[in-house]
Amino acid sequence: MDYQKFLYEQKKKQKEIKQKSAKIVIKEIRLGPQTDEHDFEFKCNHAIKFLQEGCKVKVDVFFKGRSIVYKDQGELILLKFAQAVEEYGKPEQLPKLEGKRMMIVINPKK
């Protein structure tokens, strides 16, 4: 077998595999530690729409300035958010704090 022909067929197989693989889209929703109830419901509805489309949703609470003191409020908001959309998706892990952001990723249910 010719080596160039072998390389050509390898590239062709790799291209087919890449086309068949599922592309994962991550949508991001940002909240604050003192997000109001109406805003929270509005963001939940957006997340539900994204989950129904099959996208992952990354929800994060951004702490500005001295609001980092309210870490517990941010965690409560994220847990409440995960509970509000639990029939459409399930969280990957518990909320985690990275710098000034606390985030959670929600996978869609199939």
N, CA, C and O atoms as CSV, one atom per row, in Angstrom:
chain,resi,resn,atom,element,x,y,z
A,1,MET,N,N,0.846,-1.196,0.000
A,1,MET,CA,C,0.000,0.000,0.000
A,1,MET,C,C,0.883,1.249,0.000
A,1,MET,O,O,1.886,1.304,0.711
A,2,ASP,N,N,0.519,2.218,-0.774
A,2,ASP,CA,C,1.258,3.468,-0.865
A,2,ASP,C,C,1.052,4.274,0.433
A,2,ASP,O,O,-0.058,4.354,0.959
A,3,TYR,N,N,2.140,4.862,0.928
A,3,TYR,CA,C,2.071,5.600,2.191
A,3,TYR,C,C,1.178,6.833,2.079
A,3,TYR,O,O,0.451,7.156,3.018
A,4,GLN,N,N,1.225,7.525,0.937
A,4,GLN,CA,C,0.380,8.706,0.742
A,4,GLN,C,C,-1.097,8.336,0.740
A,4,GLN,O,O,-1.935,9.076,1.254
A,5,LYS,N,N,-1.405,7.184,0.156
A,5,LYS,CA,C,-2.795,6.712,0.134
A,5,LYS,C,C,-3.263,6.386,1.558
A,5,LYS,O,O,-4.404,6.655,1.935
A,6,PHE,N,N,-2.347,5.799,2.333
A,6,PHE,CA,C,-2.648,5.476,3.729
A,6,PHE,C,C,-2.946,6.758,4.517
A,6,PHE,O,O,-3.914,6.801,5.276
A,7,LEU,N,N,-2.129,7.793,4.346
A,7,LEU,CA,C,-2.354,9.061,5.039
A,7,LEU,C,C,-3.672,9.699,4.612
A,7,LEU,O,O,-4.400,10.249,5.438
A,8,TYR,N,N,-3.968,9.624,3.331
A,8,TYR,CA,C,-5.228,10.180,2.818
A,8,TYR,C,C,-6.426,9.505,3.469
A,8,TYR,O,O,-7.374,10.177,3.875
A,9,GLU,N,N,-6.390,8.194,3.569
A,9,GLU,CA,C,-7.511,7.460,4.181
A,9,GLU,C,C,-7.612,7.745,5.675
A,9,GLU,O,O,-8.717,7.788,6.216
A,10,GLN,N,N,-6.494,7.940,6.345
A,10,GLN,CA,C,-6.507,8.308,7.764
A,10,GLN,C,C,-7.203,9.654,7.957
A,10,GLN,O,O,-8.052,9.799,8.837
A,11,LYS,N,N,-6.838,10.642,7.127
A,11,LYS,CA,C,-7.470,11.963,7.218
A,11,LYS,C,C,-8.965,11.865,6.957
A,11,LYS,O,O,-9.766,12.516,7.628
A,12,LYS,N,N,-9.330,11.058,5.990
A,12,LYS,CA,C,-10.738,10.894,5.630
A,12,LYS,C,C,-11.529,10.308,6.808
A,12,LYS,O,O,-12.635,10.764,7.099
A,13,LYS,N,N,-10.965,9.301,7.483
A,13,LYS,CA,C,-11.624,8.686,8.644
A,13,LYS,C,C,-11.761,9.696,9.791
A,13,LYS,O,O,-12.804,9.769,10.440
A,14,GLN,N,N,-10.702,10.470,10.032
A,14,GLN,CA,C,-10.742,11.465,11.102
A,14,GLN,C,C,-11.815,12.523,10.823
A,14,GLN,O,O,-12.506,12.969,11.739
A,15,LYS,N,N,-11.947,12.916,9.566
A,15,LYS,CA,C,-12.945,13.912,9.185
A,15,LYS,C,C,-14.353,13.376,9.416
A,15,LYS,O,O,-15.216,14.107,9.902
A,16,GLU,N,N,-14.597,12.115,9.077
A,16,GLU,CA,C,-15.914,11.500,9.309
A,16,GLU,C,C,-16.237,11.440,10.793
A,16,GLU,O,O,-17.361,11.740,11.197
A,17,ILE,N,N,-15.277,11.059,11.597
A,17,ILE,CA,C,-15.478,10.971,13.051
A,17,ILE,C,C,-15.813,12.350,13.614
A,17,ILE,O,O,-16.694,12.476,14.464
A,18,LYS,N,N,-15.112,13.387,13.141
A,18,LYS,CA,C,-15.347,14.744,13.619
A,18,LYS,C,C,-16.743,15.229,13.247
A,18,LYS,O,O,-17.387,15.915,14.040
A,19,GLN,N,N,-17.217,14.884,12.056
A,19,GLN,CA,C,-18.548,15.305,11.624
A,19,GLN,C,C,-19.646,14.637,12.448
A,19,GLN,O,O,-20.675,15.254,12.725
A,20,LYS,N,N,-19.436,13.395,12.836
A,20,LYS,CA,C,-20.460,12.652,13.568
A,20,LYS,C,C,-20.514,12.999,15.050
A,20,LYS,O,O,-21.509,12.715,15.717
A,21,SER,N,N,-19.444,13.614,15.574
A,21,SER,CA,C,-19.417,13.924,17.002
A,21,SER,C,C,-20.399,15.050,17.323
A,21,SER,O,O,-20.608,15.956,16.516
A,22,ALA,N,N,-20.992,14.979,18.503
A,22,ALA,CA,C,-21.966,15.982,18.935
A,22,ALA,C,C,-21.236,17.222,19.435
A,22,ALA,O,O,-20.242,17.115,20.152
A,23,LYS,N,N,-21.721,18.374,19.064
A,23,LYS,CA,C,-21.124,19.630,19.499
A,23,LYS,C,C,-21.889,20.150,20.718
A,23,LYS,O,O,-23.109,20.313,20.685
A,24,ILE,N,N,-21.148,20.402,21.779
A,24,ILE,CA,C,-21.754,20.847,23.025
A,24,ILE,C,C,-21.685,22.374,23.089
A,24,ILE,O,O,-20.616,22.968,22.947
A,25,VAL,N,N,-22.839,22.990,23.303
A,25,VAL,CA,C,-22.913,24.440,23.405
A,25,VAL,C,C,-23.170,24.793,24.865
A,25,VAL,O,O,-24.054,24.226,25.507
A,26,ILE,N,N,-22.386,25.739,25.381
A,26,ILE,CA,C,-22.559,26.179,26.764
A,26,ILE,C,C,-23.086,27.611,26.760
A,26,ILE,O,O,-22.447,28.515,26.223
A,27,LYS,N,N,-24.252,27.805,27.362
A,27,LYS,CA,C,-24.827,29.142,27.509
A,27,LYS,C,C,-24.532,29.625,28.922
A,27,LYS,O,O,-24.533,28.835,29.866
A,28,GLU,N,N,-24.283,30.910,29.064
A,28,GLU,CA,C,-23.913,31.448,30.368
A,28,GLU,C,C,-24.959,32.439,30.857
A,28,GLU,O,O,-25.436,33.284,30.099
A,29,ILE,N,N,-25.309,32.322,32.136
A,29,ILE,CA,C,-26.252,33.232,32.784
A,29,ILE,C,C,-25.563,33.801,34.017
A,29,ILE,O,O,-25.022,33.064,34.841
A,30,ARG,N,N,-25.593,35.135,34.129
A,30,ARG,CA,C,-24.945,35.801,35.260
A,30,ARG,C,C,-25.986,36.374,36.204
A,30,ARG,O,O,-26.980,36.964,35.779
A,31,LEU,N,N,-25.741,36.192,37.477
A,31,LEU,CA,C,-26.604,36.729,38.531
A,31,LEU,C,C,-25.739,37.508,39.512
A,31,LEU,O,O,-24.512,37.416,39.490
A,32,GLY,N,N,-26.393,38.267,40.364
A,32,GLY,CA,C,-25.708,38.964,41.447
A,32,GLY,C,C,-26.115,38.344,42.776
A,32,GLY,O,O,-27.090,37.594,42.824
A,33,PRO,N,N,-25.400,38.635,43.848
A,33,PRO,CA,C,-25.753,38.042,45.143
A,33,PRO,C,C,-27.100,38.522,45.688
A,33,PRO,O,O,-27.715,37.832,46.501
A,34,GLN,N,N,-27.567,39.702,45.250
A,34,GLN,CA,C,-28.865,40.206,45.704
A,34,GLN,C,C,-29.848,40.326,44.531
A,34,GLN,O,O,-30.530,41.341,44.388
A,35,THR,N,N,-29.913,39.294,43.705
A,35,THR,CA,C,-30.828,39.305,42.565
A,35,THR,C,C,-32.265,39.211,43.055
A,35,THR,O,O,-32.582,38.392,43.917
A,36,ASP,N,N,-33.135,40.056,42.500
A,36,ASP,CA,C,-34.535,40.117,42.899
A,36,ASP,C,C,-35.307,38.910,42.356
A,36,ASP,O,O,-34.833,38.223,41.451
A,37,GLU,N,N,-36.478,38.659,42.902
A,37,GLU,CA,C,-37.290,37.485,42.550
A,37,GLU,C,C,-37.716,37.501,41.081
A,37,GLU,O,O,-37.638,36.474,40.406
A,38,HIS,N,N,-38.166,38.658,40.579
A,38,HIS,CA,C,-38.618,38.719,39.183
A,38,HIS,C,C,-37.459,38.453,38.222
A,38,HIS,O,O,-37.621,37.724,37.243
A,39,ASP,N,N,-36.294,39.039,38.496
A,39,ASP,CA,C,-35.115,38.813,37.657
A,39,ASP,C,C,-34.699,37.345,37.701
A,39,ASP,O,O,-34.306,36.764,36.689
A,40,PHE,N,N,-34.794,36.764,38.890
A,40,PHE,CA,C,-34.448,35.352,39.056
A,40,PHE,C,C,-35.355,34.467,38.195
A,40,PHE,O,O,-34.871,33.569,37.506
A,41,GLU,N,N,-36.667,34.720,38.233
A,41,GLU,CA,C,-37.610,33.939,37.428
A,41,GLU,C,C,-37.340,34.125,35.939
A,41,GLU,O,O,-37.408,33.165,35.171
A,42,PHE,N,N,-37.034,35.357,35.530
A,42,PHE,CA,C,-36.727,35.665,34.137
A,42,PHE,C,C,-35.521,34.850,33.660
A,42,PHE,O,O,-35.543,34.273,32.573
A,43,LYS,N,N,-34.475,34.811,34.481
A,43,LYS,CA,C,-33.267,34.050,34.130
A,43,LYS,C,C,-33.542,32.550,34.131
A,43,LYS,O,O,-32.984,31.819,33.312
A,44,CYS,N,N,-34.394,32.083,35.041
A,44,CYS,CA,C,-34.766,30.661,35.075
A,44,CYS,C,C,-35.473,30.259,33.787
A,44,CYS,O,O,-35.212,29.188,33.239
A,45,ASN,N,N,-36.365,31.115,33.305
A,45,ASN,CA,C,-37.076,30.814,32.072
A,45,ASN,C,C,-36.115,30.727,30.887
A,45,ASN,O,O,-36.275,29.869,30.019
A,46,HIS,N,N,-35.125,31.607,30.849
A,46,HIS,CA,C,-34.116,31.530,29.794
A,46,HIS,C,C,-33.339,30.223,29.887
A,46,HIS,O,O,-33.095,29.568,28.874
A,47,ALA,N,N,-32.949,29.844,31.105
A,47,ALA,CA,C,-32.191,28.609,31.299
A,47,ALA,C,C,-33.011,27.396,30.874
A,47,ALA,O,O,-32.472,26.471,30.265
A,48,ILE,N,N,-34.294,27.388,31.183
A,48,ILE,CA,C,-35.162,26.278,30.796
A,48,ILE,C,C,-35.225,26.177,29.280
A,48,ILE,O,O,-35.185,25.078,28.726
A,49,LYS,N,N,-35.322,27.320,28.607
A,49,LYS,CA,C,-35.348,27.325,27.143
A,49,LYS,C,C,-34.040,26.754,26.581
A,49,LYS,O,O,-34.065,25.964,25.637
A,50,PHE,N,N,-32.905,27.150,27.156
A,50,PHE,CA,C,-31.619,26.651,26.698
A,50,PHE,C,C,-31.499,25.147,26.930
A,50,PHE,O,O,-30.998,24.423,26.071
A,51,LEU,N,N,-31.958,24.679,28.088
A,51,LEU,CA,C,-31.874,23.242,28.399
A,51,LEU,C,C,-32.758,22.421,27.468
A,51,LEU,O,O,-32.393,21.309,27.087
A,52,GLN,N,N,-33.913,22.960,27.102
A,52,GLN,CA,C,-34.791,22.248,26.177
A,52,GLN,C,C,-34.165,22.143,24.787
A,52,GLN,O,O,-34.427,21.186,24.059
A,53,GLU,N,N,-33.335,23.128,24.416
A,53,GLU,CA,C,-32.640,23.078,23.134
A,53,GLU,C,C,-31.476,22.094,23.165
A,53,GLU,O,O,-30.930,21.754,22.115
A,54,GLY,N,N,-31.088,21.627,24.363
A,54,GLY,CA,C,-29.994,20.660,24.484
A,54,GLY,C,C,-28.656,21.286,24.838
A,54,GLY,O,O,-27.628,20.615,24.748
A,55,CYS,N,N,-28.637,22.544,25.237
A,55,CYS,CA,C,-27.398,23.237,25.596
A,55,CYS,C,C,-27.120,23.068,27.088
A,55,CYS,O,O,-28.037,22.913,27.895
A,56,LYS,N,N,-25.826,23.102,27.437
A,56,LYS,CA,C,-25.462,23.173,28.848
A,56,LYS,C,C,-25.628,24.614,29.298
A,56,LYS,O,O,-25.474,25.539,28.500
A,57,VAL,N,N,-25.942,24.808,30.573
A,57,VAL,CA,C,-26.107,26.160,31.108
A,57,VAL,C,C,-25.125,26.351,32.259
A,57,VAL,O,O,-25.093,25.571,33.211
A,58,LYS,N,N,-24.326,27.407,32.146
A,58,LYS,CA,C,-23.373,27.753,33.206
A,58,LYS,C,C,-23.923,28.985,33.908
A,58,LYS,O,O,-24.011,30.057,33.311
A,59,VAL,N,N,-24.290,28.833,35.163
A,59,VAL,CA,C,-24.861,29.931,35.949
A,59,VAL,C,C,-23.796,30.400,36.918
A,59,VAL,O,O,-23.231,29.600,37.664
A,60,ASP,N,N,-23.519,31.702,36.908
A,60,ASP,CA,C,-22.548,32.192,37.875
A,60,ASP,C,C,-23.032,33.460,38.554
A,60,ASP,O,O,-23.722,34.294,37.968
A,61,VAL,N,N,-22.637,33.567,39.822
A,61,VAL,CA,C,-22.922,34.743,40.627
A,61,VAL,C,C,-21.614,35.521,40.701
A,61,VAL,O,O,-20.592,35.006,41.154
A,62,PHE,N,N,-21.665,36.766,40.249
A,62,PHE,CA,C,-20.463,37.610,40.226
A,62,PHE,C,C,-20.504,38.566,41.414
A,62,PHE,O,O,-21.466,39.313,41.591
A,63,PHE,N,N,-19.450,38.534,42.222
A,63,PHE,CA,C,-19.362,39.389,43.401
A,63,PHE,C,C,-18.527,40.623,43.053
A,63,PHE,O,O,-17.355,40.505,42.696
A,64,LYS,N,N,-19.142,41.817,43.161
A,64,LYS,CA,C,-18.443,43.070,42.873
A,64,LYS,C,C,-17.983,43.704,44.186
A,64,LYS,O,O,-18.735,43.771,45.157
A,65,GLY,N,N,-16.766,44.154,44.193
A,65,GLY,CA,C,-16.244,44.892,45.344
A,65,GLY,C,C,-16.352,44.125,46.647
A,65,GLY,O,O,-15.845,43.010,46.768
A,66,ARG,N,N,-17.015,44.730,47.620
A,66,ARG,CA,C,-17.112,44.111,48.945
A,66,ARG,C,C,-18.247,43.106,49.064
A,66,ARG,O,O,-18.451,42.537,50.136
A,67,SER,N,N,-18.985,42.877,47.993
A,67,SER,CA,C,-20.098,41.923,48.074
A,67,SER,C,C,-19.613,40.485,48.220
A,67,SER,O,O,-20.425,39.577,48.395
A,68,ILE,N,N,-18.292,40.261,48.149
A,68,ILE,CA,C,-17.737,38.920,48.335
A,68,ILE,C,C,-18.047,38.404,49.748
A,68,ILE,O,O,-17.944,37.207,50.019
A,69,VAL,N,N,-18.429,39.329,50.643
A,69,VAL,CA,C,-18.803,38.959,52.010
A,69,VAL,C,C,-20.039,38.054,51.999
A,69,VAL,O,O,-20.218,37.241,52.906
A,70,TYR,N,N,-20.898,38.192,50.970
A,70,TYR,CA,C,-22.159,37.452,50.906
A,70,TYR,C,C,-22.034,36.159,50.108
A,70,TYR,O,O,-22.886,35.864,49.270
A,71,LYS,N,N,-20.971,35.381,50.365
A,71,LYS,CA,C,-20.777,34.111,49.662
A,71,LYS,C,C,-21.936,33.162,49.894
A,71,LYS,O,O,-22.356,32.445,48.986
A,72,ASP,N,N,-22.454,33.159,51.123
A,72,ASP,CA,C,-23.558,32.252,51.449
A,72,ASP,C,C,-24.814,32.595,50.645
A,72,ASP,O,O,-25.544,31.694,50.234
A,73,GLN,N,N,-25.075,33.889,50.416
A,73,GLN,CA,C,-26.232,34.284,49.600
A,73,GLN,C,C,-26.066,33.805,48.159
A,73,GLN,O,O,-27.027,33.355,47.534
A,74,GLY,N,N,-24.843,33.904,47.637
A,74,GLY,CA,C,-24.573,33.436,46.277
A,74,GLY,C,C,-24.796,31.947,46.144
A,74,GLY,O,O,-25.363,31.482,45.156
A,75,GLU,N,N,-24.348,31.197,47.144
A,75,GLU,CA,C,-24.533,29.744,47.108
A,75,GLU,C,C,-26.017,29.386,47.190
A,75,GLU,O,O,-26.479,28.477,46.500
A,76,LEU,N,N,-26.765,30.106,48.040
A,76,LEU,CA,C,-28.207,29.853,48.144
A,76,LEU,C,C,-28.918,30.139,46.826
A,76,LEU,O,O,-29.806,29.386,46.426
A,77,ILE,N,N,-28.535,31.218,46.150
A,77,ILE,CA,C,-29.153,31.557,44.865
A,77,ILE,C,C,-28.882,30.455,43.844
A,77,ILE,O,O,-29.782,30.061,43.102
A,78,LEU,N,N,-27.643,29.955,43.803
A,78,LEU,CA,C,-27.307,28.909,42.829
A,78,LEU,C,C,-28.043,27.605,43.122
A,78,LEU,O,O,-28.507,26.933,42.202
A,79,LEU,N,N,-28.149,27.249,44.394
A,79,LEU,CA,C,-28.880,26.027,44.753
A,79,LEU,C,C,-30.366,26.175,44.444
A,79,LEU,O,O,-31.008,25.227,43.990
A,80,LYS,N,N,-30.907,27.356,44.688
A,80,LYS,CA,C,-32.305,27.637,44.364
A,80,LYS,C,C,-32.530,27.564,42.847
A,80,LYS,O,O,-33.556,27.062,42.386
A,81,PHE,N,N,-31.563,28.069,42.084
A,81,PHE,CA,C,-31.640,28.034,40.625
A,81,PHE,C,C,-31.631,26.589,40.130
A,81,PHE,O,O,-32.427,26.219,39.267
A,82,ALA,N,N,-30.726,25.770,40.682
A,82,ALA,CA,C,-30.646,24.371,40.278
A,82,ALA,C,C,-31.947,23.641,40.606
A,82,ALA,O,O,-32.390,22.783,39.843
A,83,GLN,N,N,-32.555,23.983,41.739
A,83,GLN,CA,C,-33.812,23.353,42.129
A,83,GLN,C,C,-34.955,23.803,41.219
A,83,GLN,O,O,-35.862,23.023,40.931
A,84,ALA,N,N,-34.913,25.069,40.763
A,84,ALA,CA,C,-35.983,25.600,39.906
A,84,ALA,C,C,-35.988,24.953,38.523
A,84,ALA,O,O,-37.045,24.837,37.903
A,85,VAL,N,N,-34.830,24.532,38.033
A,85,VAL,CA,C,-34.757,23.941,36.694
A,85,VAL,C,C,-34.468,22.440,36.726
A,85,VAL,O,O,-34.047,21.868,35.721
A,86,GLU,N,N,-34.696,21.798,37.887
A,86,GLU,CA,C,-34.300,20.402,38.031
A,86,GLU,C,C,-35.087,19.424,37.150
A,86,GLU,O,O,-34.594,18.328,36.880
A,87,GLU,N,N,-36.289,19.783,36.696
A,87,GLU,CA,C,-37.015,18.862,35.836
A,87,GLU,C,C,-36.520,18.923,34.393
A,87,GLU,O,O,-36.860,18.054,33.590
A,88,TYR,N,N,-35.721,19.937,34.051
A,88,TYR,CA,C,-35.165,20.072,32.707
A,88,TYR,C,C,-33.682,19.729,32.645
A,88,TYR,O,O,-33.172,19.383,31.579
A,89,GLY,N,N,-32.987,19.819,33.770
A,89,GLY,CA,C,-31.560,19.529,33.791
A,89,GLY,C,C,-31.077,19.267,35.202
A,89,GLY,O,O,-31.750,19.590,36.180
A,90,LYS,N,N,-29.883,18.666,35.288
A,90,LYS,CA,C,-29.315,18.384,36.606
A,90,LYS,C,C,-27.912,18.972,36.698
A,90,LYS,O,O,-27.176,18.975,35.711
A,91,PRO,N,N,-27.538,19.467,37.866
A,91,PRO,CA,C,-26.217,20.096,38.025
A,91,PRO,C,C,-25.092,19.061,37.995
A,91,PRO,O,O,-25.264,17.925,38.435
A,92,GLU,N,N,-23.928,19.478,37.462
A,92,GLU,CA,C,-22.760,18.597,37.421
A,92,GLU,C,C,-22.162,18.418,38.812
A,92,GLU,O,O,-21.852,17.299,39.221
A,93,GLN,N,N,-21.999,19.535,39.546
A,93,GLN,CA,C,-21.449,19.480,40.896
A,93,GLN,C,C,-22.032,20.617,41.717
A,93,GLN,O,O,-22.796,21.435,41.205
A,94,LEU,N,N,-21.675,20.665,42.974
A,94,LEU,CA,C,-22.135,21.734,43.856
A,94,LEU,C,C,-21.486,23.054,43.437
A,94,LEU,O,O,-20.452,23.044,42.768
A,95,PRO,N,N,-22.077,24.194,43.822
A,95,PRO,CA,C,-21.480,25.486,43.466
A,95,PRO,C,C,-20.062,25.613,44.006
A,95,PRO,O,O,-19.778,25.239,45.144
A,96,LYS,N,N,-19.175,26.148,43.166
A,96,LYS,CA,C,-17.799,26.343,43.623
A,96,LYS,C,C,-17.367,27.770,43.367
A,96,LYS,O,O,-17.802,28.398,42.402
A,97,LEU,N,N,-16.513,28.277,44.235
A,97,LEU,CA,C,-16.051,29.661,44.176
A,97,LEU,C,C,-14.693,29.704,43.491
A,97,LEU,O,O,-13.753,29.023,43.901
A,98,GLU,N,N,-14.603,30.528,42.425
A,98,GLU,CA,C,-13.332,30.735,41.735
A,98,GLU,C,C,-13.094,32.241,41.646
A,98,GLU,O,O,-13.692,32.919,40.811
A,99,GLY,N,N,-12.251,32.741,42.479
A,99,GLY,CA,C,-11.988,34.181,42.497
A,99,GLY,C,C,-13.207,34.946,42.978
A,99,GLY,O,O,-13.653,34.754,44.110
A,100,LYS,N,N,-13.759,35.824,42.119
A,100,LYS,CA,C,-14.944,36.600,42.484
A,100,LYS,C,C,-16.216,35.994,41.913
A,100,LYS,O,O,-17.274,36.621,41.967
A,101,ARG,N,N,-16.132,34.797,41.370
A,101,ARG,CA,C,-17.307,34.145,40.775
A,101,ARG,C,C,-17.611,32.839,41.482
A,101,ARG,O,O,-16.708,32.078,41.830
A,102,MET,N,N,-18.882,32.594,41.687
A,102,MET,CA,C,-19.328,31.294,42.182
A,102,MET,C,C,-20.192,30.718,41.074
A,102,MET,O,O,-21.125,31.373,40.610
A,103,MET,N,N,-19.888,29.487,40.643
A,103,MET,CA,C,-20.584,28.968,39.475
A,103,MET,C,C,-21.049,27.531,39.641
A,103,MET,O,O,-20.570,26.772,40.484
A,104,ILE,N,N,-22.018,27.200,38.782
A,104,ILE,CA,C,-22.559,25.850,38.717
A,104,ILE,C,C,-22.899,25.582,37.245
A,104,ILE,O,O,-23.357,26.479,36.537
A,105,VAL,N,N,-22.672,24.349,36.791
A,105,VAL,CA,C,-22.979,23.970,35.414
A,105,VAL,C,C,-24.125,22.964,35.443
A,105,VAL,O,O,-24.091,21.992,36.198
A,106,ILE,N,N,-25.135,23.204,34.618
A,106,ILE,CA,C,-26.322,22.340,34.588
A,106,ILE,C,C,-26.390,21.658,33.239
A,106,ILE,O,O,-26.375,22.319,32.200
A,107,ASN,N,N,-26.466,20.320,33.251
A,107,ASN,CA,C,-26.577,19.525,32.030
A,107,ASN,C,C,-28.042,19.290,31.707
A,107,ASN,O,O,-28.852,19.125,32.619
A,108,PRO,N,N,-28.404,19.271,30.419
A,108,PRO,CA,C,-29.800,18.992,30.052
A,108,PRO,C,C,-30.139,17.513,30.260
A,108,PRO,O,O,-29.282,16.640,30.115
A,109,LYS,N,N,-31.392,17.251,30.599
A,109,LYS,CA,C,-31.841,15.855,30.704
A,109,LYS,C,C,-32.256,15.390,29.331
A,109,LYS,O,O,-32.869,16.141,28.573
A,110,LYS,N,N,-31.928,14.165,29.010
A,110,LYS,CA,C,-32.260,13.616,27.697
A,110,LYS,C,C,-33.646,13.026,27.726
A,110,LYS,O,O,-34.118,12.510,26.713
